[in-house]
């Protein structure tokens, strides 16, 4: 009886893509190793193109980079685009605030799009939290449903269903849902655009 070999991915550009994605997420090899259960030396060999990962290893690397295997291998991409299907964005939840990252973590990307859902009483952060975005970043937020209070640089700006706001995202800010129902907001953060 013949022994089946594990399916191996032709490394080609996959190693370089893993390296770029890891660096775009500001992860060290050790960080990614902890997230994936794949050793740092093995990850290093994959990134340098010295070894080709099996499908199982590639799947673990993809999960550690918060991607599906097809996204890591670019099976979901056209020549110049990436499609994120409804409900397939990277999801984080914290104290009644759910964030779905709609834009994939591509190398060199200068803008991120995210969908925020806030339960009644939830906030995107606290009044004393430091700014989360790099200097010069700008954010545009659109309230899709409900109402939100934007606290920015010590000032309150109430926002109703359908309102939008653009502001310097490197200032201390957070959104609060002080209403009785859920609120949803689409946010786009563009890095390093402000001048002077």
N, C-alpha and C positions, 0 to 999 in steps of 0.2 A: 504494500500500500504506500502510495507516494505521500510525502508530507507536504502540506500546503504552505507556501511562503506567504508572509504578511504582505499585503499590498503596499507598494512603495510609491511615493510621489516623485516624479521627475523634478529635481530640485530647481533647476533653471533659475528663475528670478524669485522663487519663494523665499530663499534665505535672506536676500536683500530686502524683500518686503517685510519679513519678520523683524529685521533689524530696524528699518525705518519706522514701523508701527510701534515697536517697543520704545524707541527714542522719542517718538511723538507723544507717547503716554508718560514720558519721563520715568521709565522703569529701567533699573539695572538688570543685568543678566541674572543676578541673584534674586531680585524681586520677581522676575518672570518665572524663574525656577520654582519659587515658593508658590506662585499662583497656579502653576501647571502640574507640578510633580515631575517635571522633566529636569534632569540635572543641568546645571549651568554649563559644564563642559560640552554636553550634547547640544544644548541650545547654541553655543558658540560655533560648534562644527556645522550646524544647520545654517546659521547666518553666513558663515564663510563659504558655504557651498561644498564643504568637504564630505558631507553625508546627506543622504536624502531621507526625510522622515517617513515612517510608515503612516498610513491613514490614521491609526489610533493616536500616534504621537502628534501628528498635525492637528487632529481634533482637539487634543489637550492644549496645544499652543494657541489655537484659535480661541478656545474658551478663556484662556488666560489673558488674551488681548481683547476680550469682550466682543468677539466676532463669532459668526457661524463658520463652519469649515468652508462652505461655499464662498463666503465673503473673503476669507483668508486667501483662498485659491483663485479669487476673482471670477468665480463662475457666475456671479450675479451682475458682473459689470459688462457694459457695452464698451466700445472703444474709448469713449470719453465720458462715461457716466457710471454712477453706482445707484442702484435702486434699493431703497429701504422699504419693504412692504409694511402695510399697516400692522401695528402691533409687534413688529420685529426689531424696534430700536432697543438700544441698551437701556435697561430700566434700573433706577435706584429709588428706594423709598426710605423716608426718615420722618418720623413724627407727623404723620398726616400730609406730608408733601411727597408726591411721586413725580419723578423726572424721567421722561423718555427722551434719550438722545437720538435725534432723527438723522443727524449727519454722521457718517462713519469716520473713524479716526484715521484719516489719510495723511500721509506725510506732506508737510508744507501747507496744510489747510489753514486759512486765515479767518474762517468764520464757522461758528457752530450754531446749529438750530436745535432747539429742545422744546418739548411740550410739557408743561407743568400742570399738575392737578393738585389743588389744595383743598383739604377738608375744612369745614368750619373751624375757625380758631387756629389753623395751621399757618406757618410762615416759611419763607424760603431760607431764612437765616435769622440771626438775632441782631438787635441794635448795636451790640458791641463787637460783632464779628468783623475781622479785617476784610478789606476788599479782596474778592476772589479772582479778579481779572487783572491781567498785566497792564502796566501803564500805557495810556493812550487808547485803551479798548473802548468801544462804543456798543451800547446795547439798544435794541429796539424790541419792545414787548407789545403784543396785541392781546387784549382780553377777549377771549372767545366766548366765554359764558360766565355769569356771575359778576361780582364786583370785587376789586382788590384795592388795598391801600399801599401805595409806594412810599416808603420812607427813604429819602435820599439826602445825604449830607445834612441830617438833622431836620429836614422839612417833610411834611406830609402832603402827598398828592393823591387824592381819591380818583380811582379809575372805574368806569362803568363798562358794562357789556358793549363791546365794539370799539372802545377807546384804544388808542395806541400811544406810546411814549418812546422817545429816543433820548438817551442820556449818556454821560460819561461813566462807563461801568467800573472805572478804577476808583470812584468815590464810594464811601461806605453806603450801602443800600440793601434793602430787603423788601419783599412783598408780603403782606398779611391778608388773610381772608377773615374779615371781621363780620361777615354776613352769616345767614342761617343755612345757606346751601353751598354745595361744592362750587369752586371757581376753577376755570381752565384758562391757561395763558400760553401763547406761543412766543418764544424768545429767540432772538438772533443776536449773538455776540460776535462782533468783528474786532480782531486784535490789532492794536497799534495803529489806529487810523487818525487819532486827533493830533492836530498840529498847533503849536504855540500856545 
